[in-house]
Amino acid sequence: MKLKTALCSSVLMLVLLLILTPAVHAFTFSAENFAGVAAYDKGGDVISTFADYRGIDTRFAYDLTGKHYNFTTSMVFDFTYNPTYPSIEDIIANPNTQWHWTAKIRNIDLPIGDHPLPDMSWETVASFKEIKYGAEMIGSAVSPYLPSDIVYAFDYEINDPLAGTGSAYMSMAGNFDGLYCFDDIPETGYAPFYSGMQVELTAEPVPEPMTLMLFGAGIAGMGIVRKKFKK
């Protein structure tokens, strides 16, 4: 009887610890307020054509790259993230650790023309290595539709480390022949844009088997204690 009482007390303490232990945080990243410019020139050398326009990234000019591009876009956006565990540094430093990923992209629209796209969302359990490999696989699958000479520039600034806020700048250039499949896009053009697109990414720790066992034991223990007090 004493052993049973001690066991019940221990299980009850375990349940209390599980309840009182703070939940593990998840890495979250969200981006919004995408604004920028897009320019295109079917004849090529779009950077030279629109070099005097505000927002065009001249780092992709022919004088610096030795290449002509028919499309370029530059954008800035705000982002927020939680600086607690797991941070992006934790995820990258442990590429084989399994995480529960969720991603949502809303209000997707193209910077040129009126071509909204459906919202996208997905979730999976995978390591950062697997996510990266999957992204590379997707890139390989769509590579026939994308230029092989695409170039990027990316910069970011943390505005408030405690609040986890920042802003980022990204620009891109390449030869996009598929851009002209839309009838309402002219041969050459320059367009400032603001996108209401919202991007959300979350990575949560996957519960370990021992944690699940302890939780199960705690629930079972609560049942035992409840029966004991009913007698």
Secondary structure by P-SEA (a helix, b strand, c coil): caaaaaaaaaaaaaaaaaaaccccccbbbbbccccbbbbbbcccccccccccccccccccccccccbbbcbbbbbccccccccccccaaaaaaccccccbbbbbbccccccccccccccccbbbbbcaaaaaaaaaaaaaaacccccccccbbbbbbbccccccccccccccccccccccccccccccccccccccbbbbbbbbbcccaaaaaaaaaaaaaaaaaaaaaac
